[in-house]
Amino acid sequence: MTSYRISEDAERDLDEIFLYWAGHAGVDVADRITDEIISRFWLLGEFPNAGRASDEIAPGVRCFPAGNYLIYYRKRASVAEILHIFHAARDQKRAFRKSRKTS
């Protein structure tokens, strides 16, 4: 596996993260935080077993840290599908369930 795909939900999560930090700490900080998260995607594409299994969230889902955020993804035949990015302080099960209802 040598690539990744970002879901619409994950794109939306990144936008929300950027807007939050841009509003609270400025655009430079928002850029740095989102870049740090995005820089982990290639690693997940190359090493899809790098994250821990998170079947308690949803079957087949794995989780990998990026700073104060957790990246949720699923291994597919030839890609790592990035599903969501949530702040680690959130209730992860609740955030994942809520996002599935609004998708």
C-alpha positions in Angstrom: 0.0 0.0 0.0 1.6 3.2 -1.0 -1.1 5.9 -1.1 -3.9 7.4 0.9 -7.3 8.9 0.1 -8.9 11.6 2.2 -12.7 11.3 2.7 -15.0 14.2 2.5 -15.6 13.9 6.3 -11.9 14.1 6.9 -11.6 17.2 4.6 -14.4 18.8 6.6 -12.6 17.9 9.9 -9.4 19.6 8.6 -11.3 22.7 7.6 -12.9 22.9 11.0 -9.5 22.4 12.7 -8.0 25.1 10.6 -10.8 27.6 11.2 -10.8 27.0 14.9 -7.0 27.6 15.2 -7.1 30.5 12.7 -9.7 32.2 14.9 -8.0 31.5 18.2 -4.3 31.7 17.4 -3.9 33.0 13.9 -3.4 31.6 10.4 0.3 30.6 10.9 -0.6 28.4 13.9 -3.6 26.9 12.0 -1.3 26.1 9.0 1.3 24.5 11.3 -1.3 22.3 13.0 -3.1 21.1 9.9 0.3 20.5 8.1 1.4 18.4 11.1 -1.8 16.3 10.7 -1.5 16.0 6.9 2.1 15.0 7.1 1.0 11.8 8.9 -1.1 10.7 5.9 1.8 9.5 3.7 3.0 7.4 6.7 -0.3 5.7 6.9 -0.3 5.0 3.2 3.1 3.4 3.4 2.6 1.6 6.7 -1.1 1.0 7.2 -0.5 -1.1 10.3 1.2 1.8 12.1 -2.0 2.8 13.9 -3.7 0.8 16.6 -6.9 -1.2 15.9 -10.0 0.8 16.9 -12.8 -1.7 16.5 -14.5 -0.1 19.4 -15.1 2.9 17.2 -16.1 0.9 14.1 -15.1 -2.4 12.6 -11.8 -2.3 10.6 -10.9 1.3 11.8 -7.5 2.1 12.9 -6.2 5.2 14.8 -2.9 7.1 14.6 -1.8 10.2 16.6 -0.9 13.5 15.2 0.0 16.0 17.9 -3.2 16.5 20.0 -5.3 14.9 17.2 -6.2 11.4 16.3 -6.5 10.3 12.7 -9.0 7.5 12.0 -8.5 5.5 8.9 -9.3 2.2 7.3 -7.0 0.0 5.3 -8.3 -0.7 1.8 -6.8 -2.8 -1.0 -4.4 -0.2 -2.3 -5.0 2.9 -0.1 -5.3 4.0 3.5 -8.7 5.8 3.6 -8.5 8.7 6.0 -12.0 8.8 7.6 -11.8 11.5 10.4 -9.6 13.6 12.5 -10.7 14.4 16.0 -9.0 16.3 18.9 -7.8 13.7 21.4 -9.7 15.4 24.3 -13.1 14.6 22.6 -15.1 11.5 23.4 -14.0 9.6 20.4 -16.9 7.1 20.2 -19.4 10.0 20.4 -17.6 12.1 17.8 -17.4 9.2 15.4 -21.1 8.3 15.9 -22.2 11.9 15.6 -20.2 12.4 12.4 -21.8 9.3 10.9 -25.3 10.7 11.5 -24.5 14.0 9.8 -22.7 12.4 6.8 
